[in-house]
Amino acid sequence: MWLGHVAIGGEKSIGRGTVSGLSASINFKGKTYALDKDGKVTAGDAAELSKLAAAVKDWRDGK
């Protein structure tokens, strides 16, 4: 989302409504994952974070 691919609110077509950032830090169940501006994992286990992201996607999709 913070790479600007997902609209927040409306009016994306006129240049508003997206989020962008330089880095992200995710804290979940006592573990921390960090991502750089390109989405590359710079701290934490990348494979574990990928599994967590897949689980969130499956939950969102009702799987």
A tleap script that builds the chain and sets N, CA, C and O, in Angstrom:
source leaprc.protein.ff14SB
mol = sequence {
  NMET TRP LEU GLY HIE VAL ALA ILE GLY GLY
  GLU LYS SER ILE GLY ARG GLY THR VAL SER
  GLY LEU SER ALA SER ILE ASN PHE LYS GLY
  LYS THR TYR ALA LEU ASP LYS ASP GLY LYS
  VAL THR ALA GLY ASP ALA ALA GLU LEU SER
  LYS LEU ALA ALA ALA VAL LYS ASP TRP ARG
  ASP GLY CLYS
}
set mol.1.N position { 0.826 -1.185 0.000 }
set mol.1.CA position { 0.000 0.000 0.000 }
set mol.1.C position { 0.876 1.256 0.000 }
set mol.1.O position { 0.562 2.221 -0.697 }
set mol.2.N position { 1.953 1.257 0.760 }
set mol.2.CA position { 2.756 2.464 0.873 }
set mol.2.C position { 3.640 2.710 -0.343 }
set mol.2.O position { 4.371 3.699 -0.390 }
set mol.3.N position { 3.575 1.808 -1.335 }
set mol.3.CA position { 4.287 2.025 -2.592 }
set mol.3.C position { 3.446 2.804 -3.589 }
set mol.3.O position { 3.880 3.053 -4.713 }
set mol.4.N position { 2.218 3.199 -3.172 }
set mol.4.CA position { 1.365 4.004 -4.033 }
set mol.4.C position { 0.492 3.204 -4.968 }
set mol.4.O position { -0.093 3.767 -5.893 }
set mol.5.N position { 0.383 1.880 -4.750 }
set mol.5.CA position { -0.409 1.030 -5.634 }
set mol.5.C position { -1.873 0.917 -5.228 }
set mol.5.O position { -2.706 0.494 -6.030 }
set mol.6.N position { -2.191 1.284 -4.011 }
set mol.6.CA position { -3.554 1.141 -3.501 }
set mol.6.C position { -4.115 2.519 -3.179 }
set mol.6.O position { -3.472 3.326 -2.508 }
set mol.7.N position { -5.321 2.771 -3.666 }
set mol.7.CA position { -5.959 4.066 -3.413 }
set mol.7.C position { -6.516 4.115 -1.998 }
set mol.7.O position { -7.060 3.133 -1.493 }
set mol.8.N position { -6.374 5.264 -1.378 }
set mol.8.CA position { -6.954 5.518 -0.066 }
set mol.8.C position { -8.016 6.585 -0.292 }
set mol.8.O position { -7.698 7.720 -0.646 }
set mol.9.N position { -9.254 6.225 -0.091 }
set mol.9.CA position { -10.329 7.171 -0.380 }
set mol.9.C position { -10.594 7.237 -1.872 }
set mol.9.O position { -10.397 6.253 -2.584 }
set mol.10.N position { -11.031 8.364 -2.340 }
set mol.10.CA position { -11.354 8.513 -3.752 }
set mol.10.C position { -10.422 9.473 -4.453 }
set mol.10.O position { -9.437 9.932 -3.874 }
set mol.11.N position { -10.728 9.771 -5.674 }
set mol.11.CA position { -10.044 10.770 -6.487 }
set mol.11.C position { -8.608 10.411 -6.849 }
set mol.11.O position { -7.786 11.308 -7.040 }
set mol.12.N position { -8.283 9.113 -6.949 }
set mol.12.CA position { -6.939 8.713 -7.351 }
set mol.12.C position { -6.632 9.181 -8.769 }
set mol.12.O position { -5.491 9.527 -9.076 }
set mol.13.N position { -7.634 9.192 -9.626 }
set mol.13.CA position { -7.410 9.532 -11.033 }
set mol.13.C position { -6.948 10.973 -11.230 }
set mol.13.O position { -6.419 11.306 -12.291 }
set mol.14.N position { -7.137 11.830 -10.234 }
set mol.14.CA position { -6.675 13.217 -10.376 }
set mol.14.C position { -5.456 13.505 -9.495 }
set mol.14.O position { -5.119 14.658 -9.225 }
set mol.15.N position { -4.808 12.425 -9.057 }
set mol.15.CA position { -3.556 12.601 -8.340 }
set mol.15.C position { -3.633 12.635 -6.836 }
set mol.15.O position { -2.647 12.965 -6.176 }
set mol.16.N position { -4.782 12.301 -6.275 }
set mol.16.CA position { -4.896 12.259 -4.813 }
set mol.16.C position { -5.326 10.871 -4.383 }
set mol.16.O position { -5.852 10.094 -5.180 }
set mol.17.N position { -5.102 10.570 -3.134 }
set mol.17.CA position { -5.659 9.347 -2.566 }
set mol.17.C position { -4.732 8.157 -2.483 }
set mol.17.O position { -5.213 7.045 -2.268 }
set mol.18.N position { -3.417 8.325 -2.642 }
set mol.18.CA position { -2.498 7.212 -2.455 }
set mol.18.C position { -1.497 7.548 -1.355 }
set mol.18.O position { -1.328 8.705 -0.971 }
set mol.19.N position { -0.844 6.510 -0.865 }
set mol.19.CA position { 0.154 6.665 0.184 }
set mol.19.C position { 1.500 6.262 -0.409 }
set mol.19.O position { 1.589 5.285 -1.152 }
set mol.20.N position { 2.530 7.006 -0.081 }
set mol.20.CA position { 3.874 6.599 -0.472 }
set mol.20.C position { 4.802 6.832 0.710 }
set mol.20.O position { 4.530 7.675 1.565 }
set mol.21.N position { 5.889 6.088 0.758 }
set mol.21.CA position { 6.788 6.219 1.887 }
set mol.21.C position { 8.213 5.844 1.539 }
set mol.21.O position { 8.496 5.391 0.430 }
set mol.22.N position { 9.097 6.034 2.483 }
set mol.22.CA position { 10.510 5.726 2.285 }
set mol.22.C position { 10.919 4.421 2.966 }
set mol.22.O position { 11.901 3.790 2.576 }
set mol.23.N position { 10.165 4.026 3.978 }
set mol.23.CA position { 10.455 2.783 4.676 }
set mol.23.C position { 9.236 2.383 5.494 }
set mol.23.O position { 8.310 3.169 5.699 }
set mol.24.N position { 9.265 1.132 5.957 }
set mol.24.CA position { 8.176 0.658 6.806 }
set mol.24.C position { 8.752 -0.259 7.870 }
set mol.24.O position { 9.733 -0.966 7.639 }
set mol.25.N position { 8.135 -0.234 9.023 }
set mol.25.CA position { 8.504 -1.121 10.115 }
set mol.25.C position { 7.232 -1.825 10.579 }
set mol.25.O position { 6.231 -1.184 10.898 }
set mol.26.N position { 7.291 -3.143 10.609 }
set mol.26.CA position { 6.131 -3.948 11.003 }
set mol.26.C position { 6.499 -4.705 12.272 }
set mol.26.O position { 7.483 -5.445 12.301 }
set mol.27.N position { 5.707 -4.516 13.316 }
set mol.27.CA position { 5.905 -5.233 14.577 }
set mol.27.C position { 4.719 -6.166 14.756 }
set mol.27.O position { 3.570 -5.728 14.800 }
set mol.28.N position { 5.016 -7.473 14.859 }
set mol.28.CA position { 3.952 -8.460 14.983 }
set mol.28.C position { 4.410 -9.593 15.887 }
set mol.28.O position { 5.414 -10.252 15.617 }
set mol.29.N position { 3.669 -9.809 16.955 }
set mol.29.CA position { 3.941 -10.890 17.908 }
set mol.29.C position { 5.398 -10.912 18.361 }
set mol.29.O position { 6.042 -11.961 18.382 }
set mol.30.N position { 5.903 -9.731 18.725 }
set mol.30.CA position { 7.243 -9.633 19.267 }
set mol.30.C position { 8.369 -9.647 18.243 }
set mol.30.O position { 9.539 -9.590 18.619 }
set mol.31.N position { 8.044 -9.721 16.967 }
set mol.31.CA position { 9.067 -9.704 15.920 }
set mol.31.C position { 8.923 -8.415 15.118 }
set mol.31.O position { 7.826 -7.881 14.957 }
set mol.32.N position { 10.060 -7.930 14.618 }
set mol.32.CA position { 10.062 -6.704 13.827 }
set mol.32.C position { 10.621 -6.990 12.446 }
set mol.32.O position { 11.626 -7.683 12.292 }
set mol.33.N position { 9.948 -6.442 11.450 }
set mol.33.CA position { 10.373 -6.548 10.059 }
set mol.33.C position { 10.501 -5.126 9.527 }
set mol.33.O position { 9.662 -4.277 9.826 }
set mol.34.N position { 11.532 -4.861 8.749 }
set mol.34.CA position { 11.718 -3.533 8.170 }
set mol.34.C position { 11.827 -3.672 6.660 }
set mol.34.O position { 12.422 -4.621 6.149 }
set mol.35.N position { 11.241 -2.705 5.952 }
set mol.35.CA position { 11.293 -2.683 4.496 }
set mol.35.C position { 11.832 -1.339 4.039 }
set mol.35.O position { 11.582 -0.310 4.668 }
set mol.36.N position { 12.578 -1.358 2.931 }
set mol.36.CA position { 13.075 -0.103 2.384 }
set mol.36.C position { 12.064 0.468 1.386 }
set mol.36.O position { 10.976 -0.084 1.221 }
set mol.37.N position { 12.416 1.557 0.729 }
set mol.37.CA position { 11.474 2.243 -0.160 }
set mol.37.C position { 11.048 1.400 -1.348 }
set mol.37.O position { 10.024 1.685 -1.968 }
set mol.38.N position { 11.829 0.345 -1.684 }
set mol.38.CA position { 11.482 -0.533 -2.802 }
set mol.38.C position { 10.733 -1.779 -2.351 }
set mol.38.O position { 10.398 -2.632 -3.174 }
set mol.39.N position { 10.466 -1.894 -1.048 }
set mol.39.CA position { 9.758 -3.045 -0.517 }
set mol.39.C position { 10.664 -4.206 -0.157 }
set mol.39.O position { 10.176 -5.282 0.189 }
set mol.40.N position { 11.978 -4.012 -0.231 }
set mol.40.CA position { 12.931 -5.059 0.129 }
set mol.40.C position { 13.027 -5.163 1.648 }
set mol.40.O position { 13.143 -4.155 2.344 }
set mol.41.N position { 12.976 -6.398 2.153 }
set mol.41.CA position { 13.084 -6.629 3.597 }
set mol.41.C position { 14.531 -6.402 4.019 }
set mol.41.O position { 15.444 -7.067 3.530 }
set mol.42.N position { 14.729 -5.456 4.931 }
set mol.42.CA position { 16.067 -5.126 5.407 }
set mol.42.C position { 16.313 -5.612 6.832 }
set mol.42.O position { 17.456 -5.609 7.290 }
set mol.43.N position { 15.283 -6.023 7.529 }
set mol.43.CA position { 15.431 -6.585 8.873 }
set mol.43.C position { 14.311 -7.592 9.102 }
set mol.43.O position { 13.165 -7.359 8.719 }
set mol.44.N position { 14.650 -8.696 9.721 }
set mol.44.CA position { 13.672 -9.746 9.955 }
set mol.44.C position { 13.760 -10.804 8.862 }
set mol.44.O position { 14.496 -10.643 7.889 }
set mol.45.N position { 13.017 -11.867 9.027 }
set mol.45.CA position { 13.015 -13.004 8.106 }
set mol.45.C position { 12.060 -12.734 6.944 }
set mol.45.O position { 10.845 -12.694 7.137 }
set mol.46.N position { 12.601 -12.549 5.742 }
set mol.46.CA position { 11.787 -12.220 4.560 }
set mol.46.C position { 10.788 -13.327 4.235 }
set mol.46.O position { 9.651 -13.035 3.862 }
set mol.47.N position { 11.188 -14.587 4.370 }
set mol.47.CA position { 10.293 -15.705 4.066 }
set mol.47.C position { 9.119 -15.743 5.046 }
set mol.47.O position { 7.980 -15.998 4.656 }
set mol.48.N position { 9.411 -15.488 6.307 }
set mol.48.CA position { 8.352 -15.473 7.334 }
set mol.48.C position { 7.372 -14.325 7.070 }
set mol.48.O position { 6.160 -14.500 7.191 }
set mol.49.N position { 7.899 -13.161 6.712 }
set mol.49.CA position { 7.040 -12.016 6.404 }
set mol.49.C position { 6.177 -12.305 5.177 }
set mol.49.O position { 5.012 -11.912 5.131 }
set mol.50.N position { 6.735 -12.976 4.204 }
set mol.50.CA position { 5.979 -13.342 3.007 }
set mol.50.C position { 4.815 -14.271 3.352 }
set mol.50.O position { 3.720 -14.123 2.810 }
set mol.51.N position { 5.050 -15.221 4.247 }
set mol.51.CA position { 3.979 -16.128 4.693 }
set mol.51.C position { 2.883 -15.356 5.424 }
set mol.51.O position { 1.698 -15.628 5.234 }
set mol.52.N position { 3.278 -14.391 6.264 }
set mol.52.CA position { 2.289 -13.573 6.965 }
set mol.52.C position { 1.461 -12.751 5.977 }
set mol.52.O position { 0.243 -12.644 6.120 }
set mol.53.N position { 2.122 -12.175 4.979 }
set mol.53.CA position { 1.416 -11.389 3.969 }
set mol.53.C position { 0.444 -12.259 3.187 }
set mol.53.O position { -0.669 -11.826 2.887 }
set mol.54.N position { 0.849 -13.483 2.853 }
set mol.54.CA position { -0.034 -14.405 2.136 }
set mol.54.C position { -1.247 -14.768 2.985 }
set mol.54.O position { -2.357 -14.889 2.466 }
set mol.55.N position { -1.036 -14.943 4.291 }
set mol.55.CA position { -2.146 -15.264 5.189 }
set mol.55.C position { -3.141 -14.108 5.265 }
set mol.55.O position { -4.351 -14.332 5.294 }
set mol.56.N position { -2.641 -12.883 5.296 }
set mol.56.CA position { -3.525 -11.704 5.312 }
set mol.56.C position { -4.311 -11.624 4.008 }
set mol.56.O position { -5.508 -11.337 4.027 }
set mol.57.N position { -3.657 -11.874 2.883 }
set mol.57.CA position { -4.331 -11.855 1.581 }
set mol.57.C position { -5.420 -12.920 1.523 }
set mol.57.O position { -6.534 -12.651 1.072 }
set mol.58.N position { -5.092 -14.143 1.985 }
set mol.58.CA position { -6.096 -15.215 2.004 }
set mol.58.C position { -7.283 -14.838 2.882 }
set mol.58.O position { -8.431 -15.090 2.515 }
set mol.59.N position { -7.016 -14.240 4.030 }
set mol.59.CA position { -8.085 -13.813 4.933 }
set mol.59.C position { -8.963 -12.772 4.237 }
set mol.59.O position { -10.191 -12.847 4.282 }
set mol.60.N position { -8.310 -11.798 3.593 }
set mol.60.CA position { -9.046 -10.746 2.887 }
set mol.60.C position { -9.912 -11.335 1.775 }
set mol.60.O position { -11.035 -10.883 1.551 }
set mol.61.N position { -9.385 -12.345 1.079 }
set mol.61.CA position { -10.104 -12.959 -0.033 }
set mol.61.C position { -11.114 -14.009 0.407 }
set mol.61.O position { -11.801 -14.602 -0.425 }
set mol.62.N position { -11.209 -14.244 1.732 }
set mol.62.CA position { -12.188 -15.184 2.266 }
set mol.62.C position { -11.793 -16.640 2.099 }
set mol.62.O position { -12.656 -17.517 2.060 }
set mol.63.N position { -10.516 -16.902 2.003 }
set mol.63.CA position { -10.041 -18.297 1.824 }
set mol.63.C position { -9.789 -18.964 3.149 }
set mol.63.O position { -9.389 -20.127 3.188 }
savepdb mol mol.pdb
quit
